Amino acid sequence: MRDIEELSIIYDLFISELKFFSSAFDTQYENLKHTAMADELASDFSEVETDRAEILYQNDWITENHFALVKTINKTLDEMNNNNLLWSEEAVKHAKEWEECRQLGKELLKDLGY
């Protein structure tokens, strides 16, 4: 079991990154315009946010339903790997798959009270 201070930091980082992941394309672009934007968004979520969510779930800071939403977003991102057309800035801006990920993130944030 992790201590409350560490969990609080993990939770705050989780929420902050989830807000960014769920934000409008323009906000994402401003922060990631000098990177491989799609790769950054996907890897940050899959590799960092999923791990944070698991820690939070194991320590009863988020519910099973919250963790299931995180896994759904991660699964969607994994499925997107099969389509190279989804990994450009234009795709992040216009593709329904990216919008679905944003909407799922917003749903999770709303359910968490944000």
N, C-alpha and C positions, 0 to 999 in steps of 0.2 A: 504494500500500500504506500502510495506517495504522500508526502505531506501537503497540507492545504495550500501553502504558499506556492509550491511547485505546480499543483493542479490549477491554481488561480492563474498563474502565468501561462500555462498550456491552454487553458480555456480562453483567455484574452487573445492569445495569438491565433487560436482556432477561429474565433469570431472575426477578428480583423481580416484574416486571409479569406474567410468565407465571404465576407462583405465584398472584398476586392474581386474574388472569383465570380461573384454574382452581379457585379456592377456592369454598367453599360459599356459597350465597346469603346467609346471615346475615352472613358476613364482608364480602361485597361491599356489602350493604345498609348496614352500619355506616359504611362509608367513602364511600358514594355516595348516602345517603338524601336529601340536599338538592339532588340533580341529576336530570337525565333519565338515570336509571341505565342503561337499555338502550343509549341513544345513547352514553354515556360508555364503557361496556365495549367496544362495537363499534368506535367511532372510535379509541379508544386502541389497540386491537389492530390494526385495519386500517391506520391511518395511521402509527403509531409502531412497534409491534412488528414488523410486516412489513418496514419499512425497516431496523430493527436486524438482523433475521434475514438480510436480504439482504447487509448489510455483513459480518456474521459468516460467512456462507456464502462470499462472495467472498474472504475472508481465511482460509479453511480453519479456522474456529473451530467451525463446525457442519457436519454432513455434508449431502449431497444429500437423504437421507431425512428429516433433521430439517427442512430447508427445505421439502420437499414437505408435511410435516405442517402447517407454518405456512401454506402456501398453501391446504391443505385447509380449515383453520379459517377463513381469510379468505374462501374460496369459499362456505362454509356461511353465514357472516355476510352475504355479498352476496345469496345466495339468500333469506335471511330478509327482506330488504328488500321482497320482493314481498308480504309478509303483515303488514299493520298490527297485527294482533292479537299479534304477537310482540315489540312494542316497549313493553310496560308492565312495571311491577315484578312484577306477578303472573305474567307470561309468563317473565320472567327466573327467577322462583322455581320455576315448574311446567312450563314447556314443554319437550318432549323435545328440541327443537332447541338450546335453551340448555344443556341437560344434555349433549347430544352435543358441543358446543363445549368444555365443561368437561372432559369425558372425553378428548377429543383433546389438550387442553392437558396433562392429567395424564399421558397416554401419552408426550408429548414430554418432559415433565419427568423421567419415569422413565427414558426412553432416554438422557437427558443425565446421569443419575446422581443425581437429586434425589427 
